[in-house]
């Protein structure tokens, strides 16, 4: 007993300092290896239901951090603009005809425009067979300004119309020019459903980021399993403006309800236990416009909302809380951002924050508790 008591006990402060030095060395060593190792990769998976805008986020990141888009690439995408315009005006004409026949609306497309309707509906909306010339642009402008078409457009949330329709109709004269080439803004707004897997790898501040975009429609989700290994971060994208809209693939399913159900499944998925999570509540511009005339209570999951339905801050806070409550893990945090994917500056600023979040999470996984 005497011998034991004679041994000098280490000072608690010295032990703490030694432990702190050790942990600081581990952090610095980890950061050094993360920056220097060619094998250090950060894998980000973009997920979300169809029409959420995640592919637009992917396009923005490619433009900001990747090689961007050459004139030849934009030229190759130009036919898609023509296709989008034709499909949009066709959808509006069909809806106007159907709603008038059913008595849903009382305004009819004027008789003297029947020949224009027939021509537009007969077009092959592929963009490769029918380029919009000035004559066709004039017809589209007349149809777009028709009262029955405008009434249908105002009620576009009741059927599926691509959100860029008005944007392209308003620049139809430019699109009809013989030398027209799609701009980067046009490219961002073109609607092309993602099928399969698209990925890009960027080097950002010495870190290699691989961004993966997969199709969000139900028929594409079975392919997600092939992308789930070793995911550093999941970026889930949901459309704020989808609260009173329906899925492209299912006219009876609300888009926001689908997004909430899908987010709950993904955020609690065992595949992503060690993955950081980021939530983009996207299309804030369309949401701001919509809540002026449509309350968020039109969404079945938001029917109990009792706040000011026209207040952007209050409504987005409520929607955000609905998503955050679906996270069942006490150890997982969800970094949420309100976004507009077509706004390059916003996406650049937001992804800078996301990048820092991802790297901090990576440190916490490597050295648990260090950056609490």
Secondary structure, DSSP 8 states (H G I E B T S, - for coil): -HHHHHS----HHHHHHHHHHHHHHHHHHHHHHHHH-TT-EEEEEEE--TTSSHHHHHHHHHHHHS----HHHHHHHHHHHHHHHHHHHHHHHHHHHHHHHHTS-S----GGGHHHHHHHHHS-TTSSS----HHHHHHHHHHHTSHHHHHHHHTGGGS---TTHHHHHTTHHHHTSTT----HHHHHH------SEEEEEEEETTEEEEEEEE--SGGGGGGGGGG-TT-SEEEEEEEGGGGG-B-SS-TTSBHHHHHHHHHHHHHT-GGGTTSEEEEEEE-HHHHHHHTTTS-GGGSGGGTT--S-TT-HHHHHHHHHHHHHTT---SS--EEEEE--TT-HHHHHHHHHHHHHHHHHHHHHHHSTTTT-
